[in-house]
Amino acid sequence: MAAPLETLRRVFGYPSFRGPQEEIIEHLIGGGDALVLMPTGGGKSLCYQIPALLREGVGVVVSPLIALMQDQVDALLQAGVRAAFLNSSQDYATASEVERRLRMDELDLIYVAPERLLTERFLGAMDYLVGRNRLALFAIDEAHCVSQWGHDFRPEYIQLSALHERYPTVPRIALTATADHLTRQEIITRLGLNAARVFISSFDRPNIRYTVVERDNPRRQLLDFLAGQRGAAGIVYCLSRKKVDETAAWLNQQGITALPYHAGLDAAVRLQHQQRFLREDGIVMVATIAFGMGIDKPDVRFVAHLDLPKSLEAYYQETGRAGRDGEPAEAWMTYGLNDVVIHRLRIDESAAGEEQKRVERSKLDALLAWCETAACRRALLLKYFSEEAGACGNCDTCLDPPQLWDGTVAAQKAMSAALRTGQRFGAGHLIDILRGKATEKVQQFGHGDLPTFGAGADLDDAGWRSVFRQLLAAGLLHADAQAFGALRLTDAARPVLKGETTLSLRRQAQRVSGKARRSGQESTLAGRRPGDGPPLDAADAPLFDALRVWRAGLAREQGVPAYVILHDKTLRELAIRRPASLAELLGVPGIGQAKAERYGEALLALMT
């Protein structure tokens, strides 16, 4: 049996590798560099953990997530791996003991923040290890942080190029769950990975159902969505800190346990809320994008966006925190005209250079096109990452296809209203004119006398907002940052305005109720992937529940998240297989030698 596969089975308890894992591991063991793009939940960690165990010395893992290193190390310790972390949360005595273990060959893996890695003290320790041939590899996790074009740029990541310059013989592996072509190239350039092999797995997360709803009453819409997620862990993303605080407080008033998380909170409060989310069941985290990168919690059942993210890349990364266990999960978002205007204004008003603004506008355009598509959302999302796919049958546009209509005349009316008012007003005022509303503002500017006044009475406010949103998304209108968001025509609008081309727009179909949608998901388990195992039947459910209670007790005793001990998927397999011996227990995915020795007796007792 090959050493990597034997290690996978003995230490981590999995019968076989997935996708390109084995090839990546063999390449790294052989001393090669690698850039790995693999979706969240795809098994990236094993790609450097197993080589670190099989190569001489210690593997150094660079992670920007100080608060999550503890859980990552706890999971390795459960599997019998000698692991530790070094970061600013530790006192001097604790950090010194870790450094002693590092120098004395008592560690297989050490997790370290990039700013700690690049200190002279830590570099000195690595110099010592290299001199004794005891530095196995460098793993640079969340590698997209190096990209200034990316959605989560961290300045300290750029300095990681020093690793290659200082330790050219030590293999490196850079890993990320999301990077478009531009970001991939910047990772390669900035980290000096020009000679590295690039491994790209499918970006598809088939267990996640994507849904975008036109914003109407966002709180009511969110509450309707959450009604089908009672007792489930999830994340609700908001654009501002104020909205995070207000939404979390409101959800608690509705009887939903919700915690706020953003950079404006005290660090101790953020850590407490993060640990509650990771270690308790059914917590809803309401957060800005300050929360989430690298979250290892496998049973996050939903990610909801109350505001539009910055790009498709950011959206994919954020929604990827749902359903890491392969079970059905939901990615739900409200989206409105104001989102388009706000994001365009933010780009135009930013201090970034023109080239960066151009890139950001391009990324926003791709996201808007995704929101407004009448085609399969998953196929369009995968195409953004250069992957072709057919219709998925597990997104809102597949399950409830929107109707298309000839919106040429409506677009002409909308653009004519903008032109006749001097291109000085936003969508709200233009809609009042089109619908024939003699508001104070309309009368003040004499716009009730325009030929377009009342010309759009056939559509209601929501219908016109949809038209303007799609014209902005299509690049026919532009929100002018210097004129407080006034809508101006672009050159691309002229052929439509002159009738030289037609324009198809999407009309939102009547959505099925949340209850019906959830029922369909539960009955088909549409997101289950090959290898995830069968669902529980009624006879196995009591044992599964008993295993969860047993695991929860252990987690409280040890002060670790329940999933660090055993994942739900492993508990499900135990409930179905009911192993009667240690040998049979070792055949259950997720139970390696160390866990079998530690928990085997208790587990076998529960089986009887």
Secondary structure by P-SEA (a helix, b strand, c coil): ccaaaaaaaacccccccccaaaaaaaaaaacccbbbbbccccccccccaaaaacccbbbbbbbccccaaaaaaaaaaaaccccccccccccaaaaaaaaaaaaaccccbbbbcccccccaaaaaaaaaaaaacccccccccccccccccccccccccccccccccccccbbbbbbbccccaaaaaaaaaaaccccbbbbbcccccccbbbbbbccccaaaaaaaaacccccccbbbbbccaaaaaaaaaaaaaaccccccccccccaaaaaaaaaaaacccbbbbbcccccccccccccccbbbbccccccaaaaaaaaccccccccbbbbbbcccaaaaaaaaaaaaaccccaaaaaaaaaaaaaaaaaaaccccaaaaaaaaaccccccccccccccbbbbbccaaaaaaaaaaaaaaacccccaaaaaaaaaccccaaaaaacccccccccccccccaaaaaaaaaaaaaaccbbbbccccbbbbbcccccccccccbbbbbbcccccccaaaaaaaaaaccccccccccccccccaaaaaaaaaaaaaaaaaaacccccccccaaaaaaaaaaccccaaaaaacccccaaaaaacaaaaaaaac
